[in-house]
Amino acid sequence: MTAVTPNPQSVSVPEFCDGIQYFSSDIPGFDTYGSTPVIGEGQTAIADPTSTVAAYQTLLYADALRYLILQVTASKASGHPGGFASQAEAYAALVLLGYKNIMTEVGHHAPGFYSAMFLDRSLEDMGITTVQQLRDRFRERHGLLGHLSGFIPGILAPAGPLGQGQHFAMAAALLHRDTLFPFTLGDGGLGEPYIVSAIAHFHTAYPNATNFLPVLVWNGYSQEHHSMVSLKTNAAMVDYWRGNGFEHVVLIDAKDFDDQNQAGAYVDSTAFSLQQRIAFAQAVLTKTDEAARSAMGGKLTVLIIKQLKGAGVHARGAKSHNLYAQHTLDNPDIIGALNARALPPAAWQLVRTNCERASGGPASKTVVTESVFPIPALGQLPLEAFVVGGDPKVSTTAMGKLVAAVGQADSAFVVTNADGNEASGIANINQALKIIHPTEDALYYQNPIGQVYEPLSEDACAGLAAGLALMGARSLWCSYESFAINGLPIWQTVTQAMAELRRPTPATVTLFTAGALEQGRNGWTHQRPEIEAYFAAMMRNGNVFPLFPPDANSIQVCYDWALTQKNKGIVITASKSPLPIRTTFEQTRQAIAEGAITLHESDGNKTVVFAVIGDMTLIPVVEAASQLAAAGVGVRIVSVVNPRRLYRPTDVAWDICSEPDGEFLSDAQFSALFGGDGLIGVTGGAANMLEPIMLRSQANRDTFAWKRGETTASPGEIMAVNGITAAALTKRALELIQ
């Protein structure tokens, strides 16, 4: 095979190939097996996976992917070619068998996914029609991000942090039972502890939703060294998956087809003779078909392709993972690999035709995330208005009643919780919607068919809930505030993806309860309100809205609002203790729109303003207000419900969100709420959440916030440990106004 720069006068080159630097003059077998696309006109998949023609054209597609991956990454001397290259045959087989709803757990596979989206013309939706444009826009803003994003046409889900792809695949499988959702999983990422455990719980809860397919890319290496499972034998790897509940394990080992006597357990199929390359591709194609049919037929199935990392690109092993500054298109290793993978123009056209026809068209037109998932209208929720100043009520219980109504109106709605809803004052959710459990037990509200998903893993809880929202359905993730941090990486990934998603989708909503102030006797292990600093930082992202309802009326309005929002991450934090009713529905509606609401105001010779985040923290503030009033000082207590509204527009990246929300409190309104002679911000969580107020206030000001946990007998005592007492607030207020 010889690679040449084509002569436009003698070689007909498809227009989309503009930017390809090396073409082969011919390739063995093309006249025999490449004369006609294996997916015929009007067809959506290979008709006969056992045919040699199908195997040969699968091989061509795999090599086309390898070529594009390497040329695109080398055009920027940046990116990750090796991982995807080692499973190119498996990806090619899935597509040509008609399966395009493919996700990944591996963000480093992005160049391969982009190459696939280019070949089936999905990227034309963002103006990429040629290989040159593909090169130009790789790893550029408004182009092809370094890791996968929902911004890219045809890409179902984001991928960056390891251990997340299974959540998206399982959520999609739950919503679309007649569609297969394969996801690639690296053997480096397999070391993440929650991938297989998340699948195990999901399969126990939803034994009939097997229409997702892990595709383990077992190439022996992680990012910079051997993978931790590199020494496993094939039998041990099969036993691992079977031991974790997989009924069908399909393994294809390139070593079985090696005719070049390559050393080691992991080999490169691109070094085989043509005959053995075709044989390997044939095995991948038929075994992938077997695995797909098994998954769609009701068996929990995994497909494993074992091939050396970097197969067919510039290097092998971990050295193939990443390109460095020297890996430009002029680098000898890059040039050699591109020449080795070069195809003639006719082969490029054949590959494109097959990709276009597979699954009925470009992924950007056919995958499930390219259209809005239909959800039923909820109508008027049964909000219950409690009397202001009446008997104390539990906020979470009031919200639980609404959650139950949502689940009864929307069968796709799922509530996830790791610690138990009863402990959070929302047993009414379990009673109405039932915990999904194979053991039916009325005492514990368990039923095999329910809507409350309870794995003992915050990652699994957040993953399914956030994944469902990203796929277009309603969900709610409930957690203790102290443990939610374990699920935040996937929630953050989804929320960031929503900020750039090309379609509207319901907000991903959370309810965090049992805050530090309620967990005194449990000690510091259950007192971790530092999580609020996480959300405080995310507020500047533009689509993250932490909400702090001060009572049981307010929380109902907060949840009602959250259900109407699109492409947002909404965090509701509330206590599970009975607390006074301080607001009306209308006041909270105003607070959501403006950020805060005045709860109390009294006149005096000077005015101190308390900006309060939370519900329990109002207790010492109200007591301090009485002490200050007795001293002749005017006091205004402002409940901060929606702090994101209190930023200045220039503080937040709202204008680059796909569903922009640019509502912020004006300077005049801010002064009316927070203007005074002294200002004290009070929160039982991280002081960072008060930043919007402290940035804008011109008054003498200070903050009272969480410092650290301790074992105490009451909320008042833990607040005292952190300096949040009426006496301390009064003293500091007097100092500020003097």
Secondary structure, DSSP 8 states (H G I E B T S, - for coil): --EE---TTTS---GGGTT---EES--TTHHHHSSS-SS-TT--S-S-TTSHHHHHHHHHHHHHHHHHHHHHHHTTT-S--HHHHTTHHHHHHHHHTT----EES-GGGHHHHHHHHHHTTGGGGGT--SHHHHHHTBTSTTSB-SS--TTSTT--S---SSS-HHHHHHHHHHH-TTS-EEEEEETTGGGSTHHHHHHHHHHHH-TT---EEEEEEE-SB-SSSB-TTTT--HHHHHHHHHHTT-SEEEEEEGGGG--S---SS---GGGS-HHHHHHHHHHHHHHHHHHHHHHHTT--EEEEEE--TTTTSS--GGGGS---TT-STTSHHHHHHHHHH---HHHHHHHHHHHHHGGGS-HHHHSGGGS--------S-------TTSS-EEHHHHHHHHHHHHHHH-TT-EEEESS-SGGGT-HHHHHHH-EE-SS-BGGGTEESS-SEE--S-HHHHHHHHHHHHHHT--EEEEEETTTGGGGHHHHHHHHHHHHH-SS--B-EEEEEES-GGG-GGG-GGG--TTHHHHHHHHHTTSSEEEE--SSHHHHHHHHHHHTT-BS-EEEEE--SSEE-----HHHHHHHHHHSEEEEEEE--SSEEEEEEESSTTHHHHHHHHHHHHHTT-EEEEEEES-GGGGS-GGGS-GGGSSS-------HHHHHHHH-SSEEEEEESS-GGGGHHHHHH--SEEEEE--------SSHHHHHHHTT--HHHHHHHHHHHH-
